[in-house]
């Protein structure tokens, strides 16, 4: 969990630190290209096109968020009853998961449409509808998170804290809905990634609530100690619920605790593979696809709240902003270095190094002649046209089917004499295929054994 939270933090800090620099470099290349001459057919590399699209989406959604009045939304939500607010908060959690599920598909479609090779100039027009869909998605998702943060802020400022208590009891209801269900390793892997994303999002929401409350009290440090017990209660209850939930799920489904080291190794493999020179996916997109965490809407909301809460006036204030920006860059670089070192260590411990050097197929299997030519002489144009958001593929001979029968099913369907042999073979198959199966699973994958 801690490793996954730092992965989300690294992808979130990327939006504020390295993304503006990459957008500036891409625009500088675009404006200075006539000085050097057009040597190749592409104006920009695919990664630079995606960076510019992300930056433009952030800027447009930030200005659109200025038309949303936070104070009016706060008083509108505060006038509702406690039970109604509890229902609204639960609906917002469900809507947030649904938005995250198809939001990455919208962004993937935009990146692929913008970077794929086009034979006719008319085909470039297809980027425009995908771009407007991406802007609309990020704007609506940012509003959804703002309503969620406002509801949490109302719970913090209520007099008897009844709404906050009801919202905390919602975490314990989660135990009832998941502990008594059947889980396999793949299902538990998806749940763990979802819990990591949910916990990191709640940390950002608590930060937004603290910023809004401190602004209302003129940044009085004494009020921060008034908020501190409530913040600790929210964080502690969430961590305790996750611990109890995962403990009983592993107990009832006869899953050892060593499986979490496999989950950590698969996340580390995603990080290491995205840092390679010829990576087929960007790191933030890899985290979004694996955990369902999309940093763009959350970043838009945080920028909107910070700019409206903190007034920058004078040379000294601008100097502090510049120093804060360099501090964020230092934190991002330090976090990336530590994560990359730990990820290499976890990949080596899991003996997954050889998978990093397996070249993915470059064409469809229906064209064997072109496939052999591409393997022998890969051209630079094909390398540039590879989408930065597609997942790295694996060879078919290394893939083991996900349908693994559980021990309980074998106990019900096999005679006593053959039970021991089959369970031993099944355990060996699970041991051989666990790490390979996890690499094939993201939040879009239908697991081999459904949750009953």
C-alpha positions in Angstrom: 0.0 0.0 0.0 2.8 2.4 0.9 4.6 1.7 -2.3 1.5 2.2 -4.4 0.7 5.5 -2.6 4.2 6.8 -3.5 3.6 5.7 -7.1 0.4 7.8 -7.2 2.3 10.7 -5.6 5.0 10.5 -8.3 2.4 10.5 -11.1 0.6 13.4 -9.4 3.7 15.5 -8.9 4.6 15.0 -12.6 1.7 17.2 -13.6 2.9 20.1 -11.6 6.7 19.8 -12.1 7.9 18.0 -15.3 4.9 18.4 -17.5 5.2 22.2 -17.8 8.8 21.9 -18.7 8.1 19.2 -21.3 5.3 21.3 -22.8 7.7 24.3 -23.0 10.4 22.2 -24.7 7.8 20.8 -27.2 6.5 24.3 -28.0 10.1 25.6 -28.4 10.9 22.8 -30.9 7.7 23.5 -32.7 8.4 27.3 -33.1 12.1 26.9 -33.9 11.5 24.1 -36.5 11.7 26.4 -39.5 15.2 27.5 -38.5 16.5 23.9 -38.8 14.4 22.7 -41.7 11.9 19.9 -41.8 14.1 16.8 -42.0 11.6 14.1 -41.1 7.9 13.8 -41.8 6.8 14.4 -38.2 6.8 17.9 -36.7 6.8 16.5 -33.1 7.5 13.2 -31.5 4.4 11.3 -30.2 5.4 11.9 -26.6 5.7 15.6 -27.2 2.2 15.7 -28.9 0.7 14.0 -25.8 2.5 16.5 -23.5 1.1 19.4 -25.4 -2.4 17.9 -25.3 -2.2 17.3 -21.6 -1.0 20.9 -21.0 -3.8 22.4 -23.2 -6.5 20.3 -21.4 -5.2 21.5 -18.0 -5.2 25.2 -19.0 -8.7 25.0 -20.6 -10.3 23.2 -17.7 -8.6 25.5 -15.2 -10.2 28.6 -16.8 -13.5 26.7 -17.1 -13.4 26.0 -13.3 -13.5 29.7 -12.6 -17.1 29.7 -13.6 -18.0 27.3 -10.8 -18.7 29.1 -7.6 -17.3 27.1 -4.6 -19.0 29.2 -2.0 -22.4 28.8 -3.5 -21.9 25.1 -3.8 -20.8 24.9 -0.1 -23.9 26.7 1.2 -26.2 24.7 -1.2 -24.8 21.4 0.2 -24.8 22.7 3.8 -28.6 23.3 3.6 -29.3 19.7 3.0 -30.2 17.2 5.7 -27.7 14.7 7.1 -29.2 11.6 5.6 -29.4 13.3 2.2 -25.7 14.3 2.4 -24.8 10.7 3.3 -26.6 9.4 0.2 -25.0 12.1 -1.9 -21.5 11.2 -0.7 -22.1 7.5 -1.5 -23.4 8.4 -5.0 -20.3 10.6 -5.5 -18.0 7.7 -4.7 -19.7 5.4 -7.2 -19.7 8.2 -9.9 -16.0 8.8 -9.3 -15.2 5.1 -10.0 -17.4 5.2 -13.1 -15.7 8.4 -14.4 -12.3 6.9 -13.8 -13.2 3.8 -15.7 -14.0 5.4 -19.0 -11.9 8.6 -18.5 -8.7 6.8 -19.3 -10.3 5.3 -22.4 -11.2 8.8 -23.6 -7.6 10.0 -23.0 -6.1 6.9 -24.7 -8.3 7.5 -27.7 -7.2 11.1 -27.9 -3.5 10.2 -27.6 -3.7 7.4 -30.2 -5.6 9.5 -32.7 -3.1 12.4 -32.3 0.0 10.2 -32.7 -1.0 7.4 -35.2 0.5 7.8 -38.7 -2.1 9.3 -41.1 -2.0 8.8 -44.9 -4.3 11.8 -45.7 -4.3 15.3 -44.2 -8.1 15.0 -43.8 -7.6 12.3 -41.1 -6.1 14.9 -38.7 -9.6 16.3 -38.2 -10.5 13.2 -36.1 -8.4 14.6 -33.3 -10.9 17.5 -32.7 -13.9 15.5 -31.4 -11.7 13.4 -29.2 -10.1 16.5 -27.8 -13.4 18.1 -26.9 -14.5 14.8 -25.3 -11.3 14.8 -23.2 -11.8 18.4 -22.1 -15.5 17.7 -21.2 -14.5 14.6 -19.2 -11.7 16.3 -17.2 -14.0 19.3 -16.4 -16.9 17.1 -15.3 -14.7 14.9 -13.2 -13.1 17.9 -11.6 -16.6 19.2 -10.7 -17.4 15.8 -9.2 -14.3 15.8 -7.0 -15.1 19.4 -6.0 -18.6 18.4 -4.8 -17.0 15.4 -2.9 -14.5 17.8 -1.2 -17.3 20.2 -0.4 -19.4 17.5 1.2 -16.4 16.5 3.3 -15.8 20.1 4.2 -19.4 20.5 5.4 -18.9 17.3 7.5 -15.8 18.9 9.1 -17.6 22.2 9.9 -20.9 20.6 11.3 -21.5 21.4 15.0 -22.1 17.9 16.4 -19.9 16.1 13.9 -22.8 13.7 13.1 -22.2 13.8 9.4 -18.5 13.0 9.8 -19.4 10.1 12.1 -21.8 8.7 9.5 -19.3 9.1 6.7 -16.7 7.2 8.8 -19.2 4.4 9.4 -19.4 4.1 5.6 -15.9 2.6 5.7 -17.0 -0.1 8.0 -20.0 -0.9 5.7 -17.3 -1.6 3.1 -16.1 -4.5 5.3 -19.5 -6.1 5.1 -19.7 -5.8 1.4 -16.3 -7.4 0.6 -15.2 -9.7 3.4 -17.8 -12.5 2.9 -17.3 -12.8 -0.9 -15.1 -15.2 -2.8 -11.8 -13.7 -4.0 -8.9 -15.0 -6.1 -5.5 -13.5 -6.3 -6.4 -11.5 -9.4 -9.5 -10.1 -7.8 -7.6 -9.1 -4.7 -4.9 -7.4 -6.8 -7.6 -5.2 -8.4 -9.1 -4.4 -5.0 -5.7 -3.5 -3.6 -5.0 -1.1 -6.5 -8.5 0.4 -6.0 -7.8 0.9 -2.3 -4.5 2.6 -3.0 -6.1 5.1 -5.4 -9.0 5.8 -3.0 -6.7 6.4 -0.1 -4.5 8.8 -2.1 -7.5 10.7 -3.4 -8.8 11.1 0.1 -5.5 12.6 1.2 -5.8 15.2 -1.5 -9.4 15.9 -0.5 -8.3 16.4 3.1 -5.6 18.8 1.9 -8.3 20.8 -0.1 -10.5 20.9 3.0 -7.7 22.2 5.2 -6.8 24.9 2.6 -10.4 26.1 2.4 -10.8 26.2 6.2 -7.5 28.0 6.8 -8.5 30.6 4.2 -11.8 31.3 6.0 -9.9 31.8 9.3 -7.2 34.1 7.8 -4.6 31.4 8.0 -4.6 31.4 11.8 -2.4 28.5 12.8 -4.5 27.8 15.9 -7.4 26.6 13.7 -5.1 24.0 12.1 -4.9 22.2 15.5 -8.7 22.3 15.6 -8.8 20.4 12.3 -6.0 18.0 13.1 -8.0 15.5 15.3 -10.7 15.2 12.6 -8.1 14.6 9.9 -6.4 12.0 12.0 -9.7 10.3 12.7 -10.5 10.1 9.0 -7.0 8.7 8.1 -6.9 6.3 11.0 -10.4 4.8 10.3 -9.6 4.3 6.6 -6.3 2.6 7.3 -7.9 0.4 10.0 -10.7 -0.6 7.7 -8.3 -1.6 5.0 -6.2 -3.7 7.4 -9.2 -5.6 8.7 -10.7 -6.0 5.3 -7.6 -7.5 3.7 -6.8 -9.6 6.8 -10.2 -11.4 6.7 -10.3 -11.7 2.9 -6.9 -13.5 2.9 -8.1 -15.6 5.9 -11.4 -16.7 4.4 -10.0 -17.4 0.9 -6.8 -19.2 2.1 -4.5 -16.6 0.5 -1.0 -16.2 2.0 0.4 -12.8 2.9 3.2 -13.4 0.4 0.9 -12.5 -2.4 1.3 -8.8 -1.6 4.9 -9.0 -2.4 3.9 -10.3 -5.8 1.5 -7.3 -6.2 4.3 -5.0 -5.3 6.6 -6.6 -7.8 4.1 -6.2 -10.6 3.7 -2.5 -9.8 7.5 -2.2 -9.8 7.6 -4.0 -13.1 5.3 -1.4 -14.6 7.5 1.4 -13.3 10.8 -0.1 -14.6 9.3 -1.0 -18.0 8.0 2.5 -18.5 11.4 4.0 -17.8 13.1 2.1 -20.6 14.4 3.9 -23.7 11.9 2.3 -26.1 8.9 2.2 -23.6 5.5 1.6 -25.1 3.6 3.4 -22.3 4.0 6.6 -20.3 4.5 6.2 -16.6 1.4 8.2 -15.6 -0.8 6.4 -18.1 0.6 3.1 -16.7 -0.4 4.0 -13.2 -3.8 5.2 -14.4 -4.5 2.0 -16.2 -3.4 -0.2 -13.4 -5.0 1.6 -10.5 -7.6 3.8 -12.1 -5.9 6.9 -10.8 -6.1 9.8 -13.4 -4.2 12.8 -12.0 -5.5 15.5 -14.5 -9.0 16.2 -12.9 -7.5 16.2 -9.3 -4.7 18.5 -10.4 -7.1 20.9 -12.0 -9.2 21.1 -8.8 -6.1 21.5 -6.6 -4.7 24.3 -8.8 -8.1 26.0 -8.7 -8.3 25.8 -4.9 -4.7 27.0 -4.3 -4.9 29.9 -6.7 -8.2 31.1 -5.1 -7.1 30.6 -1.5 -3.6 32.1 -1.7 -3.1 35.6 -3.0 0.3 36.3 -4.6 1.3 40.0 -4.3 4.7 41.5 -4.4 8.1 40.4 -5.4 8.7 38.4 -2.2 5.6 36.4 -2.9 6.6 35.5 -6.4 10.1 34.5 -5.1 8.4 32.2 -2.6 6.3 30.7 -5.4 9.4 30.0 -7.5 11.2 28.5 -4.5 8.2 26.3 -3.8 8.2 25.2 -7.4 11.8 24.2 -7.2 11.1 22.4 -4.0 8.3 20.4 -5.8 10.8 19.5 -8.6 13.3 18.3 -6.0 10.7 16.2 -4.2 9.6 14.7 -7.6 13.2 13.8 -8.6 14.0 12.4 -5.2 10.8 10.3 -5.1 11.5 9.0 -8.6 15.0 8.0 -7.8 14.0 6.1 -4.7 11.1 4.5 -6.4 13.2 3.4 -9.4 15.8 1.9 -7.1 13.3 0.0 -5.0 11.5 -1.1 -8.1 14.7 -2.6 -9.6 15.2 -4.4 -6.3 11.7 -5.8 -6.2 11.9 -7.0 -9.8 15.2 -8.8 -9.1 13.8 -10.4 -6.1 10.8 -11.6 -8.1 13.1 -12.9 -10.9 11.2 -10.9 -13.6 14.2 -9.3 -15.2 14.1 -11.4 -18.4 10.6 -10.1 -19.2 12.0 -6.6 -19.5 14.0 -7.6 -22.5 11.3 -9.6 -24.4 10.5 -7.5 -27.5 6.8 -7.1 -28.1 5.4 -8.0 -31.6 5.4 -5.1 -34.0 2.6 -6.2 -36.3 -0.5 -8.4 -36.6 0.1 -12.2 -36.9 -2.0 -12.2 -40.1 1.0 -10.8 -42.0 4.0 -13.0 -41.3 6.2 -11.6 -44.1 5.9 -8.0 -42.9 6.4 -9.2 -39.3 9.7 -10.9 -40.1 10.9 -7.8 -42.0 10.0 -5.6 -39.0 11.9 -7.8 -36.7 15.0 -7.7 -38.8 15.0 -4.0 -39.9 12.8 -1.8 -37.6 12.6 1.6 -39.1 12.7 4.9 -37.2 9.2 5.9 -38.4 7.6 2.9 -36.9 9.4 3.4 -33.6 8.1 7.0 -33.5 4.6 6.1 -34.4 4.2 3.6 -31.5 1.6 4.8 -29.2 2.8 6.0 -25.8 -0.3 4.8 -24.1 -0.5 1.2 -25.2 0.4 -1.5 -22.8 3.5 -3.6 -23.4 2.6 -6.9 -24.9 4.1 -10.3 -24.0 4.8 -13.4 -26.2 2.0 -15.9 -26.3 4.2 -18.8 -25.3 4.9 -17.1 -22.0 1.2 -16.5 -21.1 -0.5 -19.1 -18.9 -4.4 -19.0 -18.8 -6.0 -17.1 -16.0 -8.6 -19.8 -15.3 -7.1 -21.5 -12.2 -9.5 -23.7 -10.2 -9.6 -23.0 -6.5 -8.9 -25.6 -3.9 -12.5 -25.4 -2.6 -13.8 -26.3 -6.1 -11.5 -29.3 -6.3 -12.6 -30.5 -2.9 -16.2 -30.5 -4.0 -15.7 -32.1 -7.4 -12.9 -34.7 -7.1 -12.7 -38.0 -5.3 -10.6 -38.4 -2.2 -7.9 -40.5 -3.8 -7.0 -37.9 -6.4 -7.4 -34.9 -4.2 -3.8 -34.7 -3.0 -2.2 -35.0 -6.5 -4.5 -32.4 -8.1 -4.0 -29.9 -5.3 -0.2 -30.2 -5.5 -0.3 -29.7 -9.3 -2.7 -26.8 -8.8 -0.4 -25.1 -6.2 2.6 -25.5 -8.5 0.6 -24.0 -11.4 -0.4 -21.1 -9.3 3.2 -20.6 -8.1 4.5 -20.6 -11.7 1.8 -18.4 -13.2 1.1 -15.9 -10.4 3.6 -13.3 -11.4 2.8 -13.7 -15.1 -0.9 -13.4 -14.6 -0.6 -10.2 -12.6 1.2 -8.5 -15.5 -1.7 -9.2 -17.8 -4.3 -7.7 -15.4 -5.4 -4.2 -15.2 -8.6 -2.6 -14.0 -10.3 -3.4 -17.4 -9.5 -7.1 -17.3 -12.3 -9.6 -16.5 -10.7 -12.0 -14.0 -10.7 -15.8 -14.5 -12.9 -16.5 -11.5 -15.7 -14.1 -11.0 -16.7 -12.8 -7.5 -19.8 -14.6 -6.4 
